[in-house]
Amino acid sequence: MNPHEVILYPLMTERSVYMIENENKLVFIVNREATKHDISKAVQSLYRVEVKSVNTLISRKSVKKAFVKLTESHDSSDLAIRLGIL
């Protein structure tokens, strides 16, 4: 699967800002068919960061969210600034 097809857009909410600042995590809306491995590879190739873990959730509106935790060597706030969400 193409990385641009996997990652649809970053999610910007109060909770996601808290996760960026305190947990080194980013939240993305992703393709429903994407697996955790697909999401990890897409984030690594698109944004050139190392991913520690990926958790997913399908909301009541049938939207799949991916909570991507970065390694300690990469800062999620730097990536959020590059993406324009902070």
Backbone torsions as a table, in degrees:
resi	resn	phi	psi	omega
1	MET	NA	135.9	179.4
2	ASN	-65.4	135.4	-179.5
3	PRO	-57.0	-31.2	178.7
4	HIS	-74.0	-21.0	175.1
5	GLU	-83.0	-26.6	-178.8
6	VAL	-76.4	-55.8	-178.0
7	ILE	-88.8	115.2	-179.9
8	LEU	-86.9	-52.5	176.5
9	TYR	-167.9	155.7	176.1
10	PRO	-76.9	149.5	-179.1
11	LEU	-102.0	133.5	-177.8
12	MET	-121.1	102.4	175.1
13	THR	-134.4	174.1	177.0
14	GLU	-61.4	-40.7	-180.0
15	ARG	-65.3	-39.9	-179.5
16	SER	-69.1	-33.8	176.0
17	VAL	-65.0	-40.9	176.5
18	TYR	-60.5	-43.0	-179.6
19	MET	-66.2	-36.8	177.6
20	ILE	-63.2	-46.7	-175.1
21	GLU	-74.9	-36.4	-171.2
22	ASN	-109.9	-24.0	-174.6
23	GLU	-117.2	-0.9	-178.6
24	ASN	58.9	40.5	-179.8
25	LYS	-120.4	150.9	172.6
26	LEU	-121.4	151.3	-179.8
27	VAL	-117.1	129.0	179.6
28	PHE	-126.2	147.8	166.9
29	ILE	-89.5	127.4	-173.8
30	VAL	-126.6	169.1	177.5
31	ASN	-64.2	138.5	-178.6
32	ARG	-62.6	-26.5	-176.9
33	GLU	-85.1	-9.6	-174.7
34	ALA	-75.5	139.4	175.6
35	THR	-92.5	171.2	178.4
36	LYS	-61.5	-37.9	178.8
37	HIS	-65.4	-42.0	177.0
38	ASP	-60.6	-43.4	-178.8
39	ILE	-64.4	-44.4	179.1
40	SER	-60.2	-47.5	179.8
41	LYS	-64.7	-37.9	-179.5
42	ALA	-66.4	-44.0	179.5
43	VAL	-64.5	-42.6	179.6
44	GLN	-63.5	-40.9	-177.3
45	SER	-78.0	-36.3	-178.1
46	LEU	-75.7	-40.1	-170.7
47	TYR	-112.8	-1.0	176.9
48	ARG	54.1	53.2	175.2
49	VAL	-130.4	164.4	177.2
50	GLU	-100.4	131.5	-178.5
51	VAL	-98.9	131.3	178.1
52	LYS	-88.8	-46.6	179.9
53	SER	-154.9	160.8	178.2
54	VAL	-134.7	128.4	172.0
55	ASN	-118.7	142.8	-178.5
56	THR	-123.4	158.8	-179.3
57	LEU	-150.8	136.3	173.6
58	ILE	-106.0	119.3	-175.0
59	SER	-78.1	174.9	179.0
60	ARG	-65.7	-22.2	178.9
61	LYS	-90.1	13.9	178.8
62	SER	63.1	35.8	176.2
63	VAL	-109.7	131.8	-179.5
64	LYS	-93.5	124.1	177.6
65	LYS	-106.8	142.9	176.5
66	ALA	-120.4	126.0	176.3
67	PHE	-100.9	109.1	-172.6
68	VAL	-106.3	116.2	177.6
69	LYS	-95.2	128.6	179.9
70	LEU	-92.1	159.1	176.6
71	THR	-69.8	165.8	-178.3
72	GLU	-64.9	-22.8	-179.4
73	SER	-75.4	-12.4	178.5
74	HIS	-121.2	139.8	-177.9
75	ASP	-103.5	126.5	-177.8
76	SER	-69.0	-27.7	179.1
77	SER	-69.1	-33.5	175.8
78	ASP	-64.2	-42.9	178.4
79	LEU	-67.6	-37.8	178.9
80	ALA	-63.9	-37.5	177.6
81	ILE	-67.5	-40.8	177.2
82	ARG	-62.8	-35.4	179.0
83	LEU	-78.5	-15.6	178.7
84	GLY	84.1	20.9	179.2
85	ILE	-100.4	-7.5	174.4
86	LEU	-121.4	NA	NA
